[in-house]
Amino acid sequence: MSEAGLEACRADVWLWRARFFKTRSMAGRFVEEGRIRLTRAGVESRVDKPSRALKAGDGLVFALGGRIIAVRVLEAGERRGSASEARALYEVVEG
């Protein structure tokens, strides 16, 4: 995969690679339900399609397992790797 191909990633794939969901289909259903807010360049919107591209610098806020999760996308990643690889894809944003 080229460097240019790693600049953006589908929302469902990124959530799966970052290990927020066990399967890509679970991540896709979560996105389709409109349960994720995206902040890009200071503009907030709802991610409503699994194919929506996420880019480095995007902020995501969503509720999962009774907790509010706020993260900033650092990179798209190349694959679903270990937990330590997954943590390198994002940083937690403190409220």
C-alpha positions as CSV (number, residue, x, y, z in Angstrom):
1,M,0.0,0.0,0.0
2,S,1.3,3.4,-0.8
3,E,1.9,6.2,1.7
4,A,-0.9,8.2,0.0
5,G,-3.3,5.3,0.6
6,L,-2.7,5.5,4.3
7,E,-3.8,9.1,4.7
8,A,-7.5,8.3,5.0
9,C,-9.4,5.2,6.1
10,R,-13.0,4.1,6.1
11,A,-14.7,4.8,9.5
12,D,-15.7,1.1,10.0
13,V,-12.2,-0.2,9.1
14,W,-10.5,2.4,11.4
15,L,-12.7,1.5,14.4
16,W,-12.0,-2.2,13.8
17,R,-8.2,-1.6,13.4
18,A,-8.1,0.5,16.5
19,R,-9.8,-2.4,18.3
20,F,-12.9,-0.6,19.5
21,F,-14.9,-3.4,17.9
22,K,-14.3,-7.1,17.5
23,T,-15.6,-7.2,13.9
24,R,-15.7,-4.8,11.0
25,S,-19.5,-5.5,10.6
26,M,-20.1,-4.5,14.3
27,A,-18.2,-1.3,13.7
28,G,-20.3,-0.7,10.5
29,R,-23.6,-1.1,12.3
30,F,-22.5,1.3,15.0
31,V,-21.6,3.9,12.4
32,E,-24.8,3.4,10.5
33,E,-26.8,4.1,13.7
34,G,-25.2,7.6,13.7
35,R,-23.6,7.1,17.1
36,I,-20.2,8.8,16.3
37,R,-19.5,12.5,16.2
38,L,-16.7,13.7,14.0
39,T,-14.8,17.0,14.5
40,R,-12.7,18.1,11.5
41,A,-11.2,21.6,11.2
42,G,-13.4,22.8,14.0
43,V,-16.7,21.6,12.3
44,E,-18.7,18.9,14.1
45,S,-20.8,16.4,12.2
46,R,-22.2,13.0,12.6
47,V,-20.6,10.0,10.9
48,D,-23.5,8.2,9.3
49,K,-21.9,5.9,6.7
50,P,-19.3,3.3,7.3
51,S,-17.5,4.4,4.1
52,R,-16.9,7.9,5.5
53,A,-13.2,8.7,5.4
54,L,-11.3,9.4,8.6
55,K,-8.1,11.3,8.4
56,A,-5.2,12.1,10.8
57,G,-6.3,14.9,13.1
58,D,-10.0,14.1,13.1
59,G,-11.6,14.0,16.5
60,L,-14.2,11.3,17.3
61,V,-16.6,11.1,20.2
62,F,-18.9,8.1,20.9
63,A,-20.4,6.1,23.7
64,L,-19.3,2.6,24.1
65,G,-19.9,0.2,27.0
66,G,-21.4,2.9,29.1
67,R,-18.4,5.3,28.7
68,I,-17.9,8.3,26.6
69,I,-14.8,7.9,24.4
70,A,-13.1,11.0,22.9
71,V,-10.1,10.3,20.7
72,R,-8.0,12.0,18.0
73,V,-7.1,10.0,15.0
74,L,-3.3,9.9,14.6
75,E,-3.0,7.5,11.6
76,A,-5.0,5.2,9.5
77,G,-2.9,2.1,10.0
78,E,-2.2,-0.7,7.5
79,R,-3.8,-3.7,9.3
80,R,-5.5,-4.8,12.5
81,G,-2.5,-5.6,14.6
82,S,-1.8,-6.1,18.3
83,A,-3.3,-3.9,21.0
84,S,-0.1,-1.8,21.1
85,E,-0.4,-1.2,17.4
86,A,-4.0,-0.2,17.8
87,R,-3.2,2.3,20.5
88,A,-0.7,4.0,18.2
89,L,-3.6,4.8,15.8
90,Y,-5.2,7.3,18.3
91,E,-4.7,9.5,21.3
92,V,-7.3,9.9,24.1
93,V,-8.6,13.4,24.4
94,E,-9.2,14.5,28.0
95,G,-12.4,16.3,28.5
